[in-house]
Structure formats: C-alpha cells, structure tokens
Amino acid sequence: MSEIAFDDFLKVDIRVGTVLRAEPYPEARKPALKLWIDFGPGIGEKKTSAQITAHYTPDAVVGRQVMAVVNFPPRQIGKFMSEVLVLGLADDNGDIVLIAPDRPVANGQRMH
C-alpha cells in the first residue's frame, strides 16, 4: 500500500456513535443489519447497513458504541440509503468484528 500524507488522513472523518436501533435487513445480498447510530449533537443520527450478522444480533448491538466514517457520500444499498460506514475487522473466518472504544466516550468524538 502506498503512503499518504497526514493531511490525507485528516480528510477521513471517523467518529464514535451509539447504536440506537437495529433490525435485520433480509433484502440485502449478503446477511446484514440496518443500524441507526447517534453521533451526538454535531452530526446527529445516521443510518447504515452492516454485514455483521455472524457475530451480532439486533439486540446485541443496540446501546453499543461503534466507530464509523461519517463523511462519505450516502450510498444506496438495495432499498436502504446508507449514510455512514461502520468500521470492523475480519476474524479468521472473514466475519466482521466491530471496532469500538474500550471505554465509553461522548458520541461524536473524532478519532485521533
């Protein structure tokens, strides 16, 4: 992978938010959940779809803090408009594990 300048990194706005609501997204091509995430007063509530069903149920993610890129343009995922990109890492099976702070922080905090 090629190097980028620090200014390029600063263009990616990664914030923490709390999942307010989650539901299955059976119309998605791959199993996914629809998530509604609170990013605090500056950004507000945003929605996304995430392929995280191997490790998470809707009930398990509600109330969790997650990290997401909040400055990508909205993207149509089937019939659902995704407004942010939730971040995760693949486990040994290729299933996504969410990235989150290890202690509660205020919604909307930017990653440093």
LUMRO-879052 format. One record per atom (N, C-alpha, C, O, CB): y, x, z; residue in one letter. Coordinates in steps of 0.05 Angstrom, whole numbers, plus 5000, padded with zeros to 4 digits. Atoms other than C-alpha are relative to their C-alpha. Glycine has a CB too. Example, Ala and Ser with C-alpha at 12.3 -4.5 7.8 and 13.67 -1.06 7.14 Angstrom:
BEGIN
497650185000A491052465156A502450185000A502450395013A500149805025A497649844999S497952735143S502249855014S504449955018S500950094971S
//
This chain:
BEGIN
497750175000M500050005000M502550185000M502550395013M500049815024M497649835001S506950264984S501849955024S501749745037S501549934974S498150024978E512250405036E502349814992E503049794969E501050285008E497650165004I518149935045I502150105018I501650245038I499449705005I497849924983A524950055074A500249805023A499249585022A502749994984A499750174977F526549785143F501649754994F501049535004F501450165023F498450245008D531649315111D498249794987D498749554990D502350084982D501950195012D525949005071D498549855021D498049615019D498150154981D501450134978F522148865135F501749795014F500849585020F499150215021F498250184987L528248535165L500449744985L501349544996L502750135005L499850245016K528248035108K497949795007K498349565002K499850074970K502250184992V521747735134V500649905028V500750055047V497250144998V499250124974D523647255190D497549885013D496649665006D502249774995D502450084985I517647205237I500849905028I502150055043I497950235002I499150134975R518646735296R497649885015R495549845003R502149784995R502150134983V514546435353V500849715002V503149635004V499850135028V499650284996G513645695359G497649885014G495550005016G500449854973G502150144986T509445195398T499049774983T500649614973T500949905028T501250225016V504644725362V500349745016V499449715038V497050054994V499550264987L506844015378L497849804993L497149635010L502749894991L502050205010R501743635337R498350134980R499150314965R501449754988R501849895019A495643795296A498049784991A497349615008A498550255011A502050205009E490943385253E498450134977E499350314963E501349744991E501649905023P485243515203P501549954974P503049764971P497249875000P499050035027Y487143605130Y497749994981Y497150184967Y502050234993Y502450025016P480943345094P500550024970P498650084955P498649745006P499449985029E484443335026E500350294990E500450334966E502549844994E499649725008A485344095026A497550104987A495350014993A500750175025A502349885014R480844504980R498250155019R495750135017R501050194979R501649874979K478544925039K500749875027K503049775030K500650315002K499450134975P477944645110P502650115013P503050355015P497650035019P497449924989A484844645143A500949795020A499849575022A502150034977A498650184982L489144335196L502949994992L504150184982L499850105030L497150035002K496144055189K501250055028K500249955047K500849714989K498749934975L500744335243L502949944999L504249984978L499650305007L497150044996W507644125267W500850185023W499850165045W500749705006W499449794982I510944705303I503049995008I504749974990I499350284988I497249994990D517244735347D500950285002D499850445017D500249865028D498849735000F521345355333F502650025015F504250215011F500350104972F497649994983G526845185382G502549884985G502349804962G500650285008G497650145010P533944925372P501250124974P502449974958P502150015020P498849885024G536045415317G498549934975G499849924953G500050305003G501650055024I530345255269I498949715001I498749584980I497750204998I501150274997G527344615296G497049984994G495650184995G501449814981G502850055005E520644305279E499450054970E500849954953E499249715008E500949955028K516944555216K497149944999K495749945019K500650304992K502850075004K510244365187K498650204981K500050334965K499649724990K501549825017T504744765154T497149915000T496249745016T500250295010T502950044999S497444745136S498850285004S499850474993S498949854974S501249744993A492845295162A497049984999A495849795009A500950095027A502949995002Q485645475146Q498950145024Q498050375023Q499150154974Q500849894974I483745575219I497849845013I497349875037I502450025018I501950194989T478245065228T497450135011T496050015027T499249794980T502449874990A472745575242A500250055030A498250055045A499550274985A499649934972H475845745310H501649795016H501749805040H501450265002H498150184987Y480645175325Y499649714992Y499249654968Y502950094995Y499950285005T480644425331T502949915004T504550065015T498049845019T497350104995P486943995331P500750015030P502950105037P500349724989P499450004971D486443905407D500450285011D502050325029D497849865015D499949734989A485544655418A502650144993A503450335007A497650164989A497549865008V491944855381V502549885011V504650015014V500150024970V497650134989V496744345410V500850135026V499150165044V499549695004V499049864976G501044695462G499950304998G501050445014G498549915024G500249715004R499345395436R502550114986R503749974969R497550074984R497949875015Q504645875414Q498750164978Q496550274981Q501750195019Q500949865024V503746175345V502350164988V504650104993V498749814979V498149855015M507346675301M500049904971M497949844960M499550315002M499950105027A509846465233A502450124985A504550184997A500249694999A497749935017V514246685175V501549744994V500349554984V499150144973V498550255002V519846165174V502050004977V503449804972V501549955026V498049995021N523946395114N498850024972N500250114953N501950235004N501150045027F519146285056F500949734990F501449555006F496950035000F499450265010P520945715010P497649815005P495349905006P500750004969P502250194996P516945075022P498050014977P498850074954P501149715003P502149995020R510345044985R498249765002R497349685023R498350265004R501750235001Q506344444963Q497150085002Q496150244986Q500549844973Q502849954996I499244474990I498649734997I498449585016I499450145028I501150275005G495743874958G502349805002G504349824989G497749935020G498050204996K499643264981K501950065024K503549905031K498749735004K498649934976F502643635040F502050234994F501250434981F498150095023F498049795005M509044055039M500050195024M500750115047M502949884997M500149794979S508244705079S502650145001S503650244981S497650204995S497349884997E514744975107E500050285012E502050425010E501749815017E500249744988V512445595144V497250114995V495449974987V500649995031V502649875002L506646095141L499250105027L500350295038L500150244979L501149924975V502746145205V498450264996V497050284976V498249785013V501249745003L500146855216L497450025016L497149925038L501950225009L502549964987G493047055233G498650254988G499650374969G498249764996G501649775009L487747595224L497249904995L496249725009L500150235021L502850085006A480747545194A498150135020A498450375026A499350074971A502149894983D474847635241D497850124982D498250134958D498949795020D502249885016D468247955219D498849824979D497749914959D497850095019D501150195019N466347315182N502249924979N501649764961N499049765014N497850085017G473147255147G501449765009G503249664995G498949964972G498750234989D475246675190D502550085015D502650305027D498149845020D497449934990I482446665214I500349955030I499649745041I502249854985I499350014972V484446815286V503150015001V504350194990V498750245016V497150024998L491646625303L501250245015L500050345033L500849745013L498449804986I496847145323I501949865018I503349675010I501550194979I498350134980A500646955386A500850205021A499550405025A498649765012A499249834978P504547275442P498049985023P496849765027P502949945010P501950024977D500347445504D501249895025D499949855045D498950285005D498650144978R505547135550R501949804987R502949844965R501650205018R498150205011P509946515540P502750124996P503750275013P500149755018P497249925006V516646645507V501449764989V500149564981V500150254980V498450235010A522246185484A499449964971A499350154955A503050055004A500450065028N520845825419N502450094984N504750074992N499649704997N497949905017G524746125362G500550305002G502050404986G502549855005G499549714997Q524546845387Q499050144975Q496850084964Q498650115025Q500749855024R524447325328R498350245008R498750375028R502550094985R501649764995M519147865324M501750254995M503250264975M497550004981M498649755002H521948565334H498250224990H499050454986H501350095027H
//
